[in-house]
Amino acid sequence: MSQILKREVVYAFTGLVTVIMFVDYFFFVDGWGFAETVRTWAVIVFNISLGLGAVQLLRQSAMNIQRKRSNYGFSALLVATFAIMLLTGLAGYAATGQMTDNAIYNWLFNNMYTPLGATLYPITGFYIFSAAYRSFRARNIDAALMLIAGCFVILSNAPVGEAIWPGFATIGEWFRFTGQIPGMRTFAMVGSLGMIAYGFRALLGKERGFYAGGGEE
Amino acid sequence: MAYPTAMWDVIGLWTGWVLMLMIYSYPLYKENPVYRTAEYMFIGMMLAINVVTNFSNVVRICITPMMGGDFLMIVPLILGIMIYTMLIPEYRWVSRYPVALLVGAGFGLGIRGTIAPNIQDAIISTITAPSDGGMMAWINFLYIAVGLICSMMYFLLTFEHTGPLKAPTRIGRLFIMIALGAYFGNTVLFRFTMLTGRAQFFLQVLKLIPM
């Protein structure tokens, strides 16, 4: 019985939810709001489940601090920053229903979180030069085509490109709006077909990797 | 935006500036404690912001309607709590139910949302002949049609790319390289635009350029 509850019922449940979504969309059942309800449930479960990541990270950090592992000070910093941000956010939320209604939270968000986020993302800009050098070496015709397309796109957008030769803008625009369409459309189509195939395999219970423990326990 | 004059705003501006330098100490020097301090602070803040945002979402979508009499909302709440059994090895299997709901809804919504734009519309756009635009429009039309067919053939992985498949798959690979080149070019530009923004912020705080 417990094995059935652990495996077969779970696979059937996955299939049932998928079928509910399909029926709603492909068979146009008028006034059938159950799919919408299930979708709302999924959104709620998703929101609750994201807390799991926070719990795991905090648990790991707490263990680092408790056992005084190397660099445990950083874990302490993480927990402290988390606690301050959480308390100020919840205080704002409790007061007015808006977490942005707390001066400390706002200050931390605007002057620490936003600059950090805006700095961390383009950090790859430093490495993209070396990546570009390695990718854009015309060792064969494939790499040469990649180099040409990449250079034209860059030079069409950078003001220096048009200053060197006005044709860069025209050709670069062509690469951006026409040249890359076959490849990009192929990626979209192949990705979609792969996703459909994967979905049907999951529906049939052949894909189980996403269940905790791979569905084998 | 003018340069701030209020004390806390000025302190905030300089805090952001110092944090930015702390982050850039990694690419400009090497992995160091200063960088890691800023990194861990960012993770802690991001985590808290996500928790508070998700909490407020759950209250808005689930708890408030439930208090208003929609008792069916207890189902996702229980399912959501069930996912935390993942932390208890002997009851880990219980978490498969909320995962099943997420996966089922994800597949259902994903598949139904992908067929029309990514397959149907892509095919229609490819086979629709240009109604105007002259010779260049026809060249582009043929380029896209031939390119798409050849690129799709490149992904036929159940057949070896030999014999009649050799030439089209080879051409398809070239079309893919062009797309990747253009995509990479766009990525480089985007990252550099963001980096330029940071450089601007660096100079603005030092009052070397106007804010």
Interface residues (C-beta under 8 A of the other chain):
Chain A: L5 K6 V10 Y11 F13 T14 G15 L16 V17 T18 V19 I20 M21 F22 Y25 F26 T37 V38 R39 T40 W41 A42 V43 I44 V45 F46 N47 I48 S49 L50 G51 L52 G53 A54 V55 Q56 L57 L58 R59 N71 F74 S75 L77 L78 V79 A80 T81 F82 A83 I84 M85 L86 G89 L90 Y93 G97 M99 W107 L108 F109 N110 N111 M112 Y113 T114 P115 L116 G117 A118 T119 L120 Y121 P122 I123 T124 G125 F126 Y127 I128 A132 S135 I141 D142 A143 L145 M146 L147 I148 A149 G150 C151 F152 V153 I154 N157 A158 F175 R176 T178 G179 Q180 I181 P182 G183 M184 R185 T186 F187 A188 M189 V190 G191 S192 L193 M195 I196 Y198 G199 A202 L203 F210 Y211 A212 G213 G215 E217
Chain B: W8 I11 G12 L13 T15 G16 W17 L19 M20 I23 Y24 Y26 P27 L28 R36 T37 A38 E39 Y40 M41 F42 I43 G44 M45 M46 L47 A48 I49 N50 V51 V52 T53 N54 F55 S56 N57 V58 I61 C62 L72 M73 V75 P76 L77 L79 G80 I81 I83 Y84 M86 L87 R92 W93 S95 R96 Y97 P98 V99 A100 L101 L102 V103 G104 A105 G106 F107 G108 L109 G110 I111 R112 T114 I115 N118 I119 A122 S125 T126 N140 Y143 I144 V146 G147 L148 C150 S151 M152 Y154 F155 G172 R173 L174 F175 I176 M177 I178 A179 L180 G181 A182 Y183 F184 G185 N186 T187 V188 L189 R191 F192 M194 L195 G197 R198 F201
